[in-house]
Amino acid sequence: MPPTPSAEHLDGVPVGRVATVLSVACERPTARRLMELGLLPGTKVTVVRVAPMGCPMELRVRDSSLSIRRAEAAGVSVQLLPDGATPERGRS
């Protein structure tokens, strides 16, 4: 039986894993900008890679790449999806 996906923050999601955004709880201007870039509740996000020093993180949100600081990622609550889950594709 596979482990149950857990809720955590985006900064703790391992490279290659897919998670669903639950909420964005950063300072208001930062949260607004992250949501403008596509980090909306219900959106699937994949952690593509993390820079050698841990910051920034490259994310795949729909069909776009996005790099954000680890401190910003810490304000994004996510739920990990089971291994093998596929990210959603962009809308036409």
C-alpha positions in Angstrom: 0.0 0.0 0.0 1.6 3.4 -1.1 2.0 6.0 1.6 -0.6 8.7 1.8 0.4 12.0 0.2 1.0 14.7 2.8 0.4 18.4 3.1 3.5 20.5 3.4 5.1 23.6 1.9 6.5 23.9 -1.5 10.1 24.5 -0.3 10.1 20.9 1.1 8.9 19.1 -2.1 11.7 16.9 -3.6 12.9 17.5 -7.1 10.8 15.6 -9.6 7.7 15.4 -7.4 4.3 16.8 -8.3 2.1 18.6 -5.7 -1.2 20.5 -5.7 -1.2 24.1 -4.4 -3.5 24.4 -1.4 -2.9 28.1 -0.5 -0.5 31.0 -0.9 0.2 32.7 2.5 3.1 35.1 1.9 3.2 38.8 2.4 0.4 40.3 0.3 2.5 41.7 -2.6 4.5 38.4 -2.9 1.3 36.2 -2.7 -0.3 38.3 -5.4 2.7 38.0 -7.7 3.0 34.3 -7.2 -0.7 33.9 -8.0 -0.3 36.1 -11.1 2.4 33.7 -12.2 0.1 30.7 -11.9 0.5 29.4 -8.3 -3.3 29.3 -7.6 -5.0 26.9 -5.3 -5.8 23.6 -7.1 -3.0 24.0 -9.6 -0.4 21.2 -10.0 3.2 22.2 -9.8 6.4 20.1 -10.4 9.7 20.9 -8.8 12.1 20.7 -11.7 15.4 21.5 -10.0 17.0 23.5 -7.2 20.1 25.6 -7.5 23.2 24.2 -5.7 22.9 26.5 -2.8 19.2 25.8 -2.5 17.9 28.9 -4.0 16.2 29.6 -6.4 13.9 26.7 -7.2 12.7 26.0 -10.8 9.1 25.0 -11.0 6.8 23.8 -13.8 3.4 25.3 -13.6 1.1 24.2 -16.5 3.3 24.8 -19.5 5.5 27.5 -18.0 8.8 27.4 -16.1 9.0 29.6 -13.0 11.9 30.3 -10.6 11.2 31.5 -7.1 13.2 31.9 -3.9 13.0 29.2 -1.3 11.6 31.8 1.2 8.7 32.5 -1.2 8.1 28.7 -1.7 7.9 28.3 2.1 4.7 30.4 2.0 2.9 28.1 -0.5 1.1 25.2 1.2 0.9 22.1 -1.1 -0.3 18.5 -1.0 2.1 16.0 -2.5 0.6 13.7 -5.1 1.5 10.0 -5.3 4.7 9.1 -7.2 4.1 8.9 -10.9 1.4 11.6 -10.9 1.5 13.8 -14.0 1.3 17.5 -14.0 -1.7 19.2 -15.7 -1.2 20.6 -19.2 -1.9 24.2 -20.1 -5.2 25.4 -21.4 -5.6 26.1 -25.1 
